Amino acid sequence: MSPTVEDERPPAPELLRAALGGLLMGLANLVPGISGGTMLLAAGVYPRFVDGIADLTAFRLRPRSMAPLAAIVGAAALAIVLFAGLLKGLVVDHRWVMFSLFIGLTLGGVPVVRKLIGTADSRVWVGAAVGMAVMIWTASAQPAAGGGERSYALLFCSGVAGVSAMILPGISGGYLLLVLGQYLTILGAIDQAKTALLQAGGPRWDLVFDALHVFAPVGLGVVVGAAAVSNAIRYLLARYRSLTLGLLLGLLLGAVLGLWPFRAGVAPAPGDVVKGRVMTAERIAEMDAEDYPLRRFDPSAGQVGVSLALIVLGFAATQGVVRIGAGSQQRSPDSRLR
């Protein structure tokens, strides 16, 4: 008996395209402001990704959907492992530069969601108002700062948020990790595990095990998010499309509030209270730069000019990717979003 179309493996060019999309998605998840879903749209494999997740959560393990999903996820994981350390260093050492770029990348997702909305009605604006209110509260309660202390609850939520952000174009998983305060924590754990495994004298299993304290709750959140949140989003889009897309638009517009660039990590002085602990000279010496409290500073005219240029550059970069993928979107329309 010949295999059905659903049981056939996809051709090699399709798998190569899926791997390219996964590579772009992995890089996007490392950079706050860039949407992994938008990268998959640009590569023309977004419908395959969503179909693969739907089949996987329903235990329909068909080669036609599982092979592209495996290529996407594998390439994304490779990109994250290779570049996590680099991105962490750039954010810690050049915060205002990177955050300026992140603002532009984030705003670049707004036209993506606006196009999905089409004709806006009152439900769209109600959703947008709620989304902006959520982001205003989030930015004031938890500034987009450094790694902070590990919190299993927040790491679990980070896994849920990260995988959920992949389902819809325009929403950045990296930004959600920033506002949850776990961005540098997760990137640091990835880089620590990679470095520990590649030690010249043999793997440092103690450091790998320490990183598992981050990977385990994040991984559990990813599984729960893929199985539950992604299906919930599809349900909400089917039943309450205008309200849901309005909420996403509000989240994007409000996201820039947590990315104010002109802040820098400043070493605390003895007697300062940081994260509930009174600082001593010994504790300050043991602190990593990524854990320093953030302080606003007055930028120079040159810094303001560079920041504005980076915002424009980030916006243009996101829009360029969207335009590249416009033809793919038209050839492979996704009924879940339309």
N, C-alpha and C positions, 0 to 999 in steps of 0.2 A: 504494500500500500504506500503510495507516494505521500510525503508529508504535506500538510495544509500550509497555506501562506503564513498563518500565525505560528506554526511550528518551525518554519524555515529560519535559518540564521541570516541576519542582514548581510549584505555584501560588504567587502572590505572597505570601499570608499566611504560608506555610511558610518562604519565603525571609526575610521580615521577622522571623519568630521565630528563624531561624538567625542573622541579624545581631545580634539582641538577645543571644542566647546567646554569640556571639563577642565582643561588647562586654564582657559580664560575665567571660568567660574571660580577655580581655586585661587587665582590671583585676585579676583574681585572680592572674595570673602576675606582676604587679608587687608584690603584697603577700604576703610570706612567711607561710605558715599557711593561706591560702585555696587550695583545690584548683580548678584550671580544670575538671577533670572534673566536680566537684560543681556548678559553675555551669552547665555544659551539661546536667546532669541536671535542674537547677532549671528551665531553659528548655524542657525536653522535647525537646532535639535531640541528646542524647548518642548514641543509636544511629545517627543520620544521620552524625555526625562520624566514628565508628569505621568505619562502612561506607564512607564516602568515602575514608578513609586506606587501607583494605584494597583498594578498587578502584584507587586511585591507584598504590599500590606494585605492583599486578599489571597496571598499564597498561590497565585497563578504564575508559576515559574516557566514562562514561555520563552524560548530562545529569542524570538523576534523582539521582545521587549527587554529581556534581561541582559542580552549582550550589549546593546547601546548604553543601558544604565550602568553596567559594570565599567565600560570604557570611560564614561563621564566621571563616575565616582573615583575610579583609579587615577585618572589624570589629574583631577582636582586635588586628591590627597597628595600626589607627588609634588604639585606646585606649592601646596601649603607647607610641606616638610622642607622643601628647598629654600623658600624665601621668607619663612616666619622670622628668623633671626635678623635678617636685613631690615625688614619693616619695623621690627621692634626697636632696633637701634636708631633708625631715622626718626621715629616718633619721640623717643626719649631725648635725643640730642638736638633735633631740629623741630621742636613741637610746633612753633608758630608757622613755620613754612609748610609742614605737612598738614596742619589743620586748615590752613588757607586753601590748600589743594582739595582737602576733603569736603570743604563747604561747596566748592564748585562742582565736584563730582556728585554730591548729594542733590544740589539744585538741578543738575542735569537729568535726574530721574523724574522731576515734576512733569515735564511734557509727556513722558511715557504714560504716566497714570492719567494725565488730563486727556490724552487721546483715547484711552480706554473708556473714560467716562462718557465722552460724546456730549450730548445736550445735557447740561446740568440742571437739576431741579432742586427743590428745597431739601430733599433728603441728602443730596450731595453736600450741601453747605452745612447741614446739621452734623453729618459725619466728619467733615473737615474741621468744624469747630471743636468737636470732641477730641479728634486726633491732635490738634494743636494744643489743647488744654493738657492732654496727657504728656506731651513732650515738654511743655513748659514746667509742669510739675516734676517730671523726671530730671530735667536739667538743673532745677533748683535743689532737688533732693539728693541727686547723685551726679555731680559734675563729671564730664568726660575726662577722667584723670588717669592715674597710673594703675599699677597692678593691684595694690592693696592686699589685704589678707585674704587667704583662700576661704571661700564660703561655698560649701557643697550645694546649698540651696540656690545661690546665684549661679554657680557653675552649671547646675541642672537646667535652670531657666535659660542660660546662655545657649545650651545645646538645643533646647526647644526653639528659641528665637532664631538661631542660626539656620536650622533646617527649614523653618517656616518661611524665612526671608527668601529662600531659594525658589519657593513656589510661585511667587508673584514678582513680575518685573517692576523695577523702580524702588524696591525696598532693599536696603543694604544690611546684610548680616553683620558685617564688620562694625557698622555704626551702632547697631543694637548692643554689641559686645562692649563698645565704648561707654554707652550710657549706663550699662549694668556694672561698669567698673571692672570688667574681667578681660578686657582686650589684651593688655600687656601680660596678665597672668597666664592666659592660654598660649599666647605666642611664646612667652618665656619657657613654658613647660615643653612645647614642641621643640624649641631649639635646644633645651637642656637634654631631652631624650636623644635627639639626633647626635649631639656632641658626645654624650655618654656612650652611645653605641659605637662611635667611630674613634674611641680613644686608642692611641698607638699601643699601649700596653695591654689592651683587651677591654671589653665593655665594662663600664662602671654600673653594675646592676643596681646598686643602692640609689644612684641618681635616676635610673630608669623607673625603679619602683616608686620613688618620690613623685615623679611626673605622672604616674598612674593615679595619684590622688586627684589630679586635675582631669585626666582623660576619662576616668570611670564615670563621674557624674555628668560630664559633658556628653559622653557617648550614650548614656542612658537617656539624657534629654533629647538627643538626636533621634533615637529609636522611638520614643514617645511622640515627639513632634512629627516625625514622618508618618506614624500610624494614625495619630489623632488630629493634630492641628491642621495638617494639609487637607484632610478630608473635611474638616470643619470650614476651612476657608473656601473650598469648592462649594460646600453647601450654602454658605453665606452669599457667595457670588451668584449662585443660582436663584436664591430666594430674595436676597436683599442687596442686589447688585449696586444700586446707586449709593446706598448708605455705606456699604463696605468700601467701595472705591473712594468715596468722599473721605472716609476715615483714613485710608492709605495716603490720600493727598495731604490731609492735615498732618499726618505723622512726618511726611517728607518736609513740608514747609516748616514745621516746628523743630525739625532735627537740627537745623543750623544753630539753634540757640545753645545747644550743648557743645558747639565746636568753636566758641569764641577763641580766636587764635592767639591773642596777645596775653598769654599766661605762660609762666615758666616755673619749673620746679625749683624751690628754694630750700636749702638745707635748714632744718629747724634749729633753734637755739636751745641750750639746756633750760629746762623748766617749761618749754612749750608742751602742749598736749596734742598729740597726733594719734587719731584713731583710738581715743580713750586711754592712751598711755602717756605718762609724763616722761619727757625726753631727758636722758642723761647723756653725758659725753660718750659713754660706752655704746649706748643704743644708737646715737647719731652716727658713730663710726661704723656700725654694723649695717646701717640702712643702705639700700641701693638707691641710685639716683631716680629710678622710676617711681619710688615710693615717697619722694619729697612732696610736701604740700604745694599746691599750685597757688601762685600769687599773680594778680594782674599787674601789667607794667604799661607805661605810656610809650607807644611805638614812635619811632622817628618817622619823618615824612617819607624817607626811602622805604622803610618797612611797610608802611601803609600802601605805597605804590606797588611794591612787589606782591603784597598780599592780594590786592585787587587783581593784578595780572594773573596770579595763580588761580584765583577764583574763576576768572574768565577761561583760563586754560583748562581747568577741571570740567567746567560746564561744556566746553567745546569737545573735550575728549569723550564724555559720555554721549553727547549728541552724535558724534562721529560714529561711535559703535552702533548706536541705534539706527542710523541711516544705512550703515553697511548691512544690517540685518533686516532692513525694511522689505527687500525682495523676498527673503526667506519667509518672513511672516505672512506675506501675501500668498506664497505658494503653499504654505502649511498652516492655515489658520487654525487656531486652537479654540474649540467650542467652549472650553471652560472659562475663557475670558470674554467671550463675545455673546 
